[in-house]
């Protein structure tokens, strides 16, 4: 039986994946990296510095350093979230459900710590979480499980007693590697991706999440 809930952020609670793809495409195109918009889907769910290093290794550019490029992308995404951002359907309801069940709740994200806090404050979500963990300063981000292990430790709950909610394959791999039960809520276009088969449950949206599934 689950004793705690750990949420991902981008693509699960926050409808932000298009913002990441837009900011990355604009930045890399300005540096002469020959991308098509759909190429940014290759790195869905990756930490920003992983994305920058991935494209820098293929198309080393002149001018700004990879770290400067990463900071600029994050700044752009934060502005897009504040100006146009929306929560995913059922996001606030899922957080309320966890709260009403009395389950300790944490956030485990690959996103930059500054962006994580800006998002939670903008949407008034911070009060739902007893712990918030960003993988920004970890040696490895998702699909490595460390950010999930840190979130469980911050709650004082064994990983095996936690249920993780994720939207990306990268995140599902991280949660399962942390030995957590995982509920996947993939983007509609990726719903039939066979790689989600390692999740314990797959739902079309957070609106279908029930207390019974959180507690199971």
N, C-alpha and C positions, 0 to 999 in steps of 0.2 A: 504493500500500500504506500502510495506516495506521501512523503512528509513535507515536501517543498516543491515549488515551481520555479523554473528558471527560463526566462524569456530571452530570445534574440531581439534585436531592435530593427535593423534595416530590412525591409521587405516583409517583416512579420507584424510588428506594431506600426511601423511607419512606411508609408507608400513613398519610398525614396530611391528605389533601384533605378528608375528613369533619371533621377537627378544625378546619381553617380555616373551613369552612362553618358548623359549630356555633358557634364563637367569634364569627364575624362576625354570624350571625343573632341570637345572644343580645345582643350589644353594640348593634347597630343597632336592634333591637326595643326595648331599654331606653331608647333615645333618641327613640322615637316614629317611627322610619322604618318605613313600612308595607310590610315585606317578607314574602314567603312563603319558606319554607326553600329551595325550588328556585331562587329568584332569585339565590342566592349562586353558582350554577353559571355565571352570566354572566361572572364575573370570575375563573374558574379559571386559575391560573398567573400571575396578576398580582402585582406587588409590593404589600405591604400598604398603603403610602401611596397607591398608585394606586386601590386598592379604596375606601379611606376618602374620597378626593377625589371619586370617581365618585358615591358616594351622598350626599356632602355637597352636591355641585352640584345634585342633584335634590331633596333634602329637608334643607335647612340646619337644623340643630338648635341649640338653646340649651344653654349649659353648657360641657362639656369641649371643648377645641380638637381639630381633626382629628389633630394630633400626639399628644395625650393618648389619644385613642380608639385610634389605631394602636398605641401602646405597650401599652395594656390588652389589645387583641386578641392581640398577640404574647405577652404574659405568660401569657394563658389557654392559647394553643396550646402553649407550652413545658410548662406543667403537665399538659396532656392527653397530650402525647407521653411525658413521664416516667411518668405514671400508667397509661396505656393503650396506648402506642404499640407498633407492630410494624413490622418491616421487610417490604417487599414480597416475595412469593415470588421466589426466585432472586437477591435483591439481594446477599447476601454471596457467593454462588457467582459472580456476575458480577465482583465485585471481586477475588475469588480468581483468576478466569480471567485478568483483566488483569495481575495480579501475576505469575502463572505464565508468561505470555507475555513478561514483561519489558517491558511497555508502560508508559511514564510515564503517570500517572493524575492527573487534576485534578477538582475539583468546581466547577461554575458554577451558582449558585443566585440566584434573585430574593429569597430569604428574608433577613431581618435577620441580621447577622453574629453577634449574640449567640445567636439561635436556632440558626443553623448549627452553631456550636461546641458548644452544649448537646446537640444531637442527635447529632453525631459522637462526642462523649465518652460519652454515655449508652449508645450501641450499640457502643462500642469500634471505631469505623470510621476514626478519624483517621489511623491508621498506614498505611492503604491509599493515602493521597493525598500526592503531592509538592507539590501546591498546592491551596489552597481559596480560592475567589473568591465574594464576596457582592456583589450589585448594590446593596446598601443605600445606599452613598455615591456611586453613579454618578448623573450627571444623568438618565439614562434606563435603565430596566430592560428585560428581555425584553418585547416582541419585538425591541427594539434588540439588536444583536449584541455590544455592548461587553463584557459580562461573559464571553462566550465568547472574544473576542479577548484579554482580559486573562488568562484561564486558559491559552490557548496560549502567550502571551508569558511567563507565569510558568514554564512548562515548557521554554521555549526551543525550541518546535516551531512551524513555520509552520501557520497555520490549515488550509490545504489538506491537510495531512498528519494531521489529527485526525479522529477519529470521535466524534460526540456522541450520547449516549443521552438521549432525552426522552420524556415522557408527554403533554405538553400541546401543542396547536396553537401557542400563543404561543411555547413553547420551541423547537419545530421551526422556526418562522419565524426565530427568533434564530440558531439554529445554521446554517441554510442561508444567511442573510444574512452570516454570518461565513465563508462558503465552505467549510464543513465537510461531510463526509458525515454523514448523520443516520439513526440507527435509532430509530424511534418505537415505543413500547410504550403504546398508549392504554389508558385505562380501558375495561373491557369494554363499558359502555353507549355509549361514543363510538367504538368500534372501526371502524365503517363510515362515520364522518364523512369526507366527500370532501376536506376540507381537509388531511388527512394525506397526500394524494397527492404532496405536494412532498418527503416523506421518501424516502430511498433504499431503505429496508426497513421493514416494519411487522411486529411480532411480537405475539402475544397475551400473552406474559409474558417476563420475563428468564430464566425457566427454559429457553426455547428459544434463548437466545443461544449462539452457538458461537465458538470461536477463529477459525475461518475467516472468519466475518462481521466480527469485530473487525479482523482483519488485512487484509481485502480492499481 
